[in-house]
Amino acid sequence: MRLFTLIAALLAVVSLHAAEPRLPTLFLIGDSTVKNDTASLRGWGSAIGTHFDASRIRVENRALGGRSSRSYLREGLSAKVAAELQPGDFVIMQFGHNDGGPIDEGKARASLKGNGDDTREVVLKESGEHETVHSYGWYLRKYIADAQAKGATAIVCSLIPRNIWVDGRVTLAGDSYGKWAREAAAQTGALFIDLNQIVARRYESLGEEKVKTELFTPADHTHTTSAGAELNADAVVEGIRSLEKCPLRDDLAHR
């Protein structure tokens, strides 16, 4: 009798959870500026969860340090996200910091510069594997298409600026990765947040010295401290609020 009662109780619990509707999910994909859990450093994706109403949406930070728009695809990371996507979900993507460097050796994570459809065939020196390398914009368009095919909303962010200053102004990527990210979004009908510009404006309002001592560590001009991550997460939220008719705005904790 006790066994029967226990089984009945377990079945009731399973039935209750099965009946619960799945919350929409916000997937974050990118590099270590989005997810970084090393000592004294943090990415904005790890700080943005508190900006959303947990009763309305789940936040899944699938960014991974050291990845570029190219290597995130090659390693199958984007495919894992795409497999989980359902209608009503969201994907926010931010790449670019690791898209330079060697194209066929070492980490071999460089994408072709630009937003074109040109390709380059390479043989990875360490493994001997063949790979077709595309442009930075092509990889973003691939991730956008994967999201849209599943009925999810894709949001492209230009990359956060590095802690590099010239004459009191933050160095921007408006003529390179920021521009190509904007173009990729426009070509596919995806939403776009100029995070590079929004964050730079906030850094400059604080001043170079405060940014360098509080938002970054002395040895690193790319990865933010917890304070920097909080500022950048708030900048992403500012960008979301600026997107007219974007349903993700309704899921913010303070609408």
N, C-alpha and C positions, 0 to 999 in steps of 0.2 A: 504493500500500500504506500509506504514511504517512497519507494522507487517510482511508482506511478505518479505520485504527487510532484516529485522532483522533476520528472520528465515533462509533465504538464506545465510546470512553472518555467522551465527552460524554453519550451516551445512558445509560450506566451511572450517571453522576452524577445526571442528571435522574430516572432511575428510583429511585435511592436516596432522593432528597429527596421524591419523590412518595409513597414508602412510609412516610415518617416521619409518625407521627400528629400531628395538630394539638393543641397544648396548649390547655387552657381559658384564656380571657382575662378579665381583670378590667378593665372599662372604667370610667374615672372621668369624670363629667360635672359641670360646675359653673362657677364664675367664677374670678377671679384669686386668690382665697384658696386655691384648689386648684392652679392653675397660674399661676405668675408668674415669668418669667425676666428681669425688668428688673434694673438695677444695684442691688445690696444687698438685693433683695427676692426672696422665694421662697415658693411655695405648698406646702402639705403633700403634694399629689399628686406633686410632683417629688422628694419625700424618702421616700415610702413603699415604693418598689420594693425596697429592700434588706431590708425586713421579710418578703419572700416568697421562697420557694424557686423559683429561676428554672428548675429542671428540672421543676417541676410546673405552673407557671402564668406567663402573660405579663401584664404590666401596661401598659395603654394609657391615658395621661392625655389625654383629649379635652376637658378643661375649657378655657375661653377667657376671658380677661380682659374685663371690662365687660359680661358677659352676665347676664341675669336668667332666671328660669324661663320667662318669656314669650319673650324674644328668642332663647333657645337653640332654641326650636321654630320661630319665624318664619324664622330664617336657615337652616333646614334642617340644623342641626348634629346634632340628635337623630335625624333620619332617617338620616343617614350611619352613626351608631352602630348603630341598629336593623337596618340592612341587613347589617351584619357579624356580628351576634349569632348564636350557635349554641347548641344545648342544652348545658348545663353551664357556660356563661359566667356572669359576674357583672357587675352595674352598681351602682356606688356613686354616689349623687347628693347634691350639697350646693349649694343655691341660697338666695337671700334677701337678700344684701347689696345687690343692685342692683334689687330689686323695687319700690322706691319711685320718686318723681320724676314727671315728666310722663308722661301716658298717650298723648298724640297729637302731641307735638312733640319736637324735639331727638332724643335717643336713643330716646324713646318705648318704654321698656322696662318700665314699671310694670305689674304684674299687679294684679288686684283683691285687696283684703285678704280673708283668710279661706280657707275650704276648701269653699265652696259651689259650686253649679252656676249661679249667676247670671252673666250676661254683659253686656258693654257694647259697642255698635257705635261704632267711631271711624273718622275719616278722618285719616290721617297728613298733617300740614300740609305737610311738605317734599315728599312724593311724590304726594299725592293718593290713595294706596292705601287701600282699606277693609280693616279688620281687626276680627275679633271677639275681644275681650279677655276672658279667663277669670280665675278666681281662682288665687292662688298654689298652693293645694292641688290644683286641677284639673290644672294643668300637671304637678305631681309625679305625680298619678295616671295621667296620660297616659304619662309615661316608664316608670312601673311596669308599666302594661298592655302597652306595647310590648316590654319585657324579658320579661315572663311569657309573652307570645304566642310568643316564640322559644325558650322553655324555659330562659331564663336566670333567675338569682336576683337580685332587686332589693333593694338596701339603701339606706334613706333616712337621711341624716345631718341633724340640725339644724345650722344654720350656726355656725361658730366665733364666739365673742364678739369684739366690738371692744375695743380698749384704752381702755375708758371705765370709770371707777371712781367710786363714791359711798360715802363713809365707809369706805374700805378694802375694799369689795366690788366685784366685777366686775358690770357691768350685764348682765343676762340677757335672753333673748328668749322666756322660757317662756310668756308670755301673748300672743305674736304668732307670728312665723315658726317658732319652736321648737314651739309648740303645734300649729300647722297642719301642720307636717311630720309630727309624731307621728300626728295624726288621719288624714292621707292614707295613711300606712303601714298603720295599723290597718284602714282601710276596704278595703284591697286585699290584705291578707294579706302585705304586704312586711315585711321586717325593718327595725328601727329602732335607730339609735345616737344617743343624746342627746349629741352632740358638744359642743353649747353648754354643757351642764352639766359634762361631763368636763373640758373644757379650762379652764373657769372655776375649777373646783376646783384644777387644777394651777397656774393663774396665782396664785391666792390663797395657795397654799402657798409660792410663791416670794416673794411680796410685790410691792406695786405698783411700787416703785422699780426692782427687778431686771427686772420684766417690761417696763417702759417703756424702760429703757436697753439691754437685751440682746435682747429678742424683737421689738421694733418700732423704727422710726426716729422721731426727734422730730417729723417733719412728717406722720406717717401713723398713724392709729389703727385701720386695717383690715388692712393688708398686713404680713405678718411677714418678719423677716429669716431667714437660713438656720437660725439657732438656734430661732427660733419655728416654722419649718416642721418641723423635726425633732421638736420637742415635740408639735406638733399631729398629725403622722403617727403618733407613738407613742400618742397619745390615740385615734386611729382604730383602731389595732391593739388597744388595750385594749377598745374597743367590740366589735370582731370577736370577741375571745376570750369576751366575755360572752354572745354569741348561741348559745344551746344548739342543737345539731344543725345548725349552719350549716356546710356542707362547706368553706367558705372557710377556716375555722380550720385545716384539715388542710394547707393550702398555705403556712402561715406558716413562715418559716425556722427559728424556734425554737419548736417545738410543746411 
